[in-house]
Amino acid sequence: MLSKEQFLKARDFILTNARMIERRLFDFHFGSGNIEGVYHAVYAYRNVDGGFGHGMEPDTASPESQPLFSIMALETLDEIGYLTPELILKDFMPYFESVTTAKGGIPWMFQPKGEYPCEDHFKTVKEWAALSTTAPLLGILEKHHIDIPWMKKAEEFVWDEMERIQERHVFCNLCVPRRLQFLQYTKNREKAEKAITDLRKWIMADGILCKDRLDDGWGLYQKPHSLNYAPTPNSILRSLFSDDTIEADLTNLIHKQKDDGRWGHLVRTQ
């Protein structure tokens, strides 16, 4: 739906302003398809303990390994089809197992150390096990047909946490996709289908979707639209939205492109 001019403006903004990892991802999806370039860009953030740091999430520049950053690295390699069971078990699981809590889950973040630039919301993180990191890790392990003892307690934690949280954070366009990553691949299909049904109900409840496309907050955190929940045609939640709604939101998203080619605070779509 992008015009050639709009695409080129977006490309030029990325090539001028983005970090190497985003530039390599752009090249993979829209250019040469070079998978090795993405791999090397991701591993530039890897530490000797096997975790990933160094500002892989730009809101903090601290170099120490963080569970969230390590999940992001894993998700990126999964996105481009680079992961293998051997790579996951050798390069990722030792770090994740080392930060697993007594409850069986892994934390979202540890409070960054040192005097490195850091947004306030990372300075006050609670260092306890989180659904938003444990669920996607389990989903990727299941997707790649990995079965290790660590998964048993982690899965118990994820089911318990989903029951505890219920509809809270359903507005979050970061938390819901990671919950769905687990629900898509878990072997417990009966519980997964119930959880997906609950998500569908909560998302469509009054006050969750931002239906006013002129709202300055449309597409921002806590003001989601259809593309937050169905970023691709094969998304689990795609059937929640009519073709007209998806097309209208895509059109509105395109119209929000800035003169320099960027979009601000909006979901990435394919």
Secondary structure as GFF3:
##gff-version 3
##sequence-region A 1 270
A	DSSP	alpha_helix	4	17	.	.	.	ID=ss1
A	DSSP	alpha_helix	20	30	.	.	.	ID=ss2
A	DSSP	alpha_helix	35	43	.	.	.	ID=ss3
A	DSSP	alpha_helix	67	79	.	.	.	ID=ss4
A	DSSP	alpha_helix	85	87	.	.	.	ID=ss5
A	DSSP	pi_helix	88	92	.	.	.	ID=ss6
A	DSSP	alpha_helix	93	98	.	.	.	ID=ss7
A	DSSP	alpha_helix	120	123	.	.	.	ID=ss8
A	DSSP	alpha_helix	131	143	.	.	.	ID=ss9
A	DSSP	alpha_helix	150	165	.	.	.	ID=ss10
A	DSSP	alpha_helix	175	185	.	.	.	ID=ss11
A	DSSP	alpha_helix	189	203	.	.	.	ID=ss12
A	DSSP	alpha_helix	226	229	.	.	.	ID=ss13
A	DSSP	three_ten_helix	238	240	.	.	.	ID=ss14
A	DSSP	alpha_helix	243	255	.	.	.	ID=ss15
###
